[in-house]
């Protein structure tokens, strides 16, 4: 019996994630939010200053997500619930575009036009650079694992 028909008879809808993925995203989201909050407490940002903590969080998150994604591409049998929990769950809540937009909006309203433009550009350049470095790291880790196995 084909897999999709078998799933349909068992009450599962093909293409939809199971309860493990939903639970993993929820748990990862909770953990990522708490980690971000803790980073904000440990490294508070003044209202009229450059939001370095937000920038660092997003750059680190870009690196880690790119590293993991590259490893998962090399290991396609990694459980979907694990990828969902770590990617959109944990890292999606740890890094947030809305925090960048909020920071830019605050700087714009305060009249710091050079600052918000530089911050936005720096966020883009460093985020893409971190993703590229994460891709290289993930590739190196996958290659190393392949040689060790």
C-alpha positions as CSV (number, residue, x, y, z in Angstrom):
1,X,0.0,0.0,0.0
2,X,1.5,3.4,-0.9
3,X,2.7,5.5,2.0
4,X,0.2,8.4,1.5
5,X,-2.8,6.1,1.3
6,X,-1.6,4.2,4.4
7,X,-1.1,7.5,6.2
8,X,-4.6,8.7,5.2
9,X,-6.2,5.5,6.5
10,X,-4.2,5.8,9.8
11,X,-5.6,9.4,10.2
12,X,-2.5,11.2,9.2
13,X,-2.5,13.9,6.5
14,X,0.6,13.7,4.2
15,X,2.7,16.8,4.1
16,X,1.8,18.0,7.6
17,X,4.3,17.8,10.4
18,X,3.5,15.6,13.3
19,X,3.0,16.4,17.0
20,X,6.8,16.0,17.6
21,X,7.6,18.8,15.2
22,X,5.0,21.1,16.8
23,X,6.2,20.3,20.3
24,X,9.8,20.8,19.3
25,X,9.1,24.2,17.7
26,X,7.2,25.3,20.8
27,X,10.0,24.0,23.2
28,X,12.7,25.5,21.0
29,X,10.8,28.8,20.8
30,X,10.5,29.0,24.6
31,X,14.2,28.3,25.0
32,X,15.3,30.7,22.3
33,X,13.1,33.5,23.8
34,X,14.5,32.9,27.2
35,X,18.1,32.9,25.9
36,X,17.5,36.2,24.1
37,X,15.9,37.7,27.2
38,X,18.9,36.6,29.3
39,X,21.3,38.2,26.8
40,X,19.3,41.4,27.0
41,X,19.6,41.3,30.8
42,X,23.3,40.5,30.7
43,X,24.1,43.1,28.0
44,X,21.4,45.8,28.3
45,X,21.0,48.4,25.5
46,X,20.5,52.0,26.2
47,X,17.6,53.6,24.3
48,X,19.8,56.1,22.5
49,X,22.8,53.8,21.8
50,X,23.6,51.4,19.0
51,X,21.9,48.1,19.8
52,X,25.0,46.0,19.9
53,X,23.4,43.1,21.8
54,X,20.7,42.7,19.1
55,X,23.3,42.8,16.4
56,X,25.5,40.2,18.1
57,X,22.5,37.9,18.8
58,X,21.4,38.0,15.1
59,X,24.9,37.5,13.8
60,X,25.5,34.5,16.1
61,X,22.1,33.1,15.1
62,X,22.9,33.5,11.4
63,X,26.1,31.6,11.9
64,X,24.6,28.7,13.9
65,X,21.6,28.3,11.6
66,X,23.8,28.2,8.4
67,X,26.1,25.7,10.1
68,X,23.2,23.4,11.1
69,X,21.5,23.8,7.8
70,X,24.6,22.8,5.9
71,X,25.1,19.8,8.1
72,X,21.4,18.8,7.7
73,X,21.8,19.0,3.9
74,X,24.7,16.5,4.2
75,X,22.6,14.3,6.5
76,X,19.1,14.5,5.0
77,X,17.8,11.8,7.4
78,X,18.1,14.1,10.4
79,X,14.7,14.0,12.1
80,X,12.3,16.7,10.9
81,X,11.2,17.5,14.5
82,X,14.8,18.1,15.5
83,X,15.4,20.5,12.5
84,X,12.1,22.3,13.2
85,X,12.9,22.6,16.9
86,X,16.4,24.0,16.4
87,X,15.8,26.1,13.3
88,X,12.5,27.9,13.4
89,X,11.9,27.1,17.1
90,X,15.1,28.0,19.0
91,X,17.0,30.1,16.5
92,X,13.9,31.7,15.1
93,X,12.9,33.1,18.5
94,X,16.5,33.9,19.5
95,X,17.1,36.0,16.4
96,X,14.4,38.3,15.4
97,X,14.1,40.7,12.5
98,X,11.5,42.7,14.4
99,X,14.2,43.6,17.0
100,X,16.3,45.1,14.2
101,X,13.3,47.0,12.8
102,X,12.4,48.3,16.3
103,X,16.0,49.5,16.9
104,X,16.1,51.2,13.5
105,X,12.7,52.8,14.2
106,X,13.9,54.1,17.5
107,X,17.1,55.6,16.0
108,X,15.0,57.1,13.1
109,X,12.6,58.8,15.5
110,X,15.5,60.1,17.5
111,X,17.0,61.7,14.4
112,X,20.1,59.5,14.3
113,X,19.9,59.0,10.5
114,X,23.5,58.1,10.0
115,X,23.3,55.6,12.9
116,X,20.3,53.7,11.7
117,X,21.5,53.5,8.2
118,X,24.9,52.2,9.3
119,X,23.3,49.8,11.7
120,X,21.0,48.4,9.1
121,X,23.8,48.0,6.6
122,X,26.0,46.4,9.3
123,X,23.3,44.0,10.2
124,X,22.9,42.9,6.6
125,X,26.7,42.6,5.9
126,X,27.5,40.9,9.2
127,X,24.5,38.6,9.0
128,X,25.4,37.5,5.5
129,X,29.0,37.1,6.4
130,X,28.1,35.0,9.4
131,X,25.9,32.8,7.3
132,X,28.7,32.3,4.8
133,X,31.1,31.4,7.6
134,X,28.5,29.1,9.0
135,X,28.1,27.4,5.6
136,X,31.9,26.9,5.4
137,X,32.0,25.6,9.0
138,X,29.1,23.2,8.4
139,X,30.7,21.9,5.2
140,X,34.0,21.4,7.0
141,X,32.2,19.5,9.9
142,X,30.3,17.4,7.4
143,X,33.5,16.6,5.5
144,X,35.3,15.7,8.7
145,X,32.5,13.5,9.8
146,X,32.5,11.8,6.4
147,X,36.3,11.1,6.7
148,X,36.0,9.8,10.3
149,X,33.1,7.4,9.5
